[in-house]
Amino acid sequence: MGAPLTKVFEVQVGGSIHQALSKLKHSWDLWNSEPFLIIDPKHSQKVDELLSGTFHEMKDVIKVVTLDKVEELYNHLIADKKLKKEFGL
């Protein structure tokens, strides 16, 4: 087995949210990695339910990020890159 994983991401746009959380919990248990779950905003309620129940141990450590926030970050990074290029940085 390779080096321990420090940050682990699951991008969940289809399929089982329960399975995605199970994978993240496994890596968290095994390596104490920082779990990130990327989801469609419409699945927020289901994730909240699972983090209040089955996966309650992870509630305070997991970062749940919606796709719209990922898109917002991407747009900011592109704008930053363009400005740096404009300034010759």
C-alpha positions as a Python dict, from the first residue, in 0.01 Angstrom:
ca = {
    (1, 'M'): (0, 0, 0),
    (2, 'G'): (122, 351, -79),
    (3, 'A'): (149, 659, 137),
    (4, 'P'): (-149, 754, 351),
    (5, 'L'): (-398, 985, 186),
    (6, 'T'): (-434, 1322, 358),
    (7, 'K'): (-731, 1454, 161),
    (8, 'V'): (-991, 1233, -6),
    (9, 'F'): (-1263, 1350, -246),
    (10, 'E'): (-1585, 1185, -363),
    (11, 'V'): (-1774, 1363, -639),
    (12, 'Q'): (-2132, 1244, -617),
    (13, 'V'): (-2348, 1354, -909),
    (14, 'G'): (-2526, 1022, -950),
    (15, 'G'): (-2548, 691, -771),
    (16, 'S'): (-2552, 623, -400),
    (17, 'I'): (-2468, 897, -152),
    (18, 'H'): (-2453, 629, 117),
    (19, 'Q'): (-2183, 446, -80),
    (20, 'A'): (-1986, 769, -133),
    (21, 'L'): (-1995, 841, 241),
    (22, 'S'): (-1892, 481, 312),
    (23, 'K'): (-1582, 522, 95),
    (24, 'L'): (-1493, 849, 266),
    (25, 'K'): (-1547, 698, 610),
    (26, 'H'): (-1321, 405, 521),
    (27, 'S'): (-1035, 637, 421),
    (28, 'W'): (-1095, 852, 730),
    (29, 'D'): (-1085, 544, 955),
    (30, 'L'): (-781, 398, 780),
    (31, 'W'): (-561, 707, 731),
    (32, 'N'): (-734, 981, 929),
    (33, 'S'): (-769, 1159, 595),
    (34, 'E'): (-972, 1477, 552),
    (35, 'P'): (-1293, 1380, 364),
    (36, 'F'): (-1456, 1602, 101),
    (37, 'L'): (-1794, 1525, -54),
    (38, 'I'): (-1890, 1716, -369),
    (39, 'I'): (-2266, 1702, -432),
    (40, 'D'): (-2551, 1848, -630),
    (41, 'P'): (-2732, 2095, -400),
    (42, 'K'): (-3053, 1892, -434),
    (43, 'H'): (-2887, 1613, -231),
    (44, 'S'): (-2800, 1835, 67),
    (45, 'Q'): (-3093, 1715, 279),
    (46, 'K'): (-3005, 1346, 224),
    (47, 'V'): (-2641, 1412, 317),
    (48, 'D'): (-2749, 1600, 631),
    (49, 'E'): (-2972, 1306, 730),
    (50, 'L'): (-2689, 1054, 683),
    (51, 'L'): (-2440, 1272, 870),
    (52, 'S'): (-2685, 1301, 1159),
    (53, 'G'): (-2741, 924, 1163),
    (54, 'T'): (-2529, 649, 1015),
    (55, 'F'): (-2220, 867, 958),
    (56, 'H'): (-2250, 1090, 1267),
    (57, 'E'): (-1882, 1031, 1356),
    (58, 'M'): (-1778, 1226, 1046),
    (59, 'K'): (-2018, 1518, 1087),
    (60, 'D'): (-1756, 1754, 1229),
    (61, 'V'): (-1470, 1656, 996),
    (62, 'I'): (-1625, 1614, 651),
    (63, 'K'): (-1638, 1907, 411),
    (64, 'V'): (-1955, 1898, 200),
    (65, 'V'): (-1927, 2122, -105),
    (66, 'T'): (-2198, 2180, -361),
    (67, 'L'): (-2130, 2180, -734),
    (68, 'D'): (-2225, 2547, -762),
    (69, 'K'): (-1951, 2634, -509),
    (70, 'V'): (-1697, 2432, -710),
    (71, 'E'): (-1804, 2624, -1022),
    (72, 'E'): (-1772, 2954, -832),
    (73, 'L'): (-1419, 2860, -720),
    (74, 'Y'): (-1328, 2761, -1076),
    (75, 'N'): (-1453, 3093, -1215),
    (76, 'H'): (-1254, 3286, -953),
    (77, 'L'): (-937, 3089, -1034),
    (78, 'I'): (-979, 3157, -1407),
    (79, 'A'): (-1034, 3529, -1341),
    (80, 'D'): (-727, 3532, -1113),
    (81, 'K'): (-518, 3365, -1382),
    (82, 'K'): (-632, 3616, -1645),
    (83, 'L'): (-553, 3914, -1420),
    (84, 'K'): (-208, 3777, -1337),
    (85, 'K'): (-137, 3730, -1706),
    (86, 'E'): (-260, 4085, -1776),
    (87, 'F'): (-22, 4222, -1513),
    (88, 'G'): (263, 4002, -1629),
    (89, 'L'): (281, 3808, -1305),
}
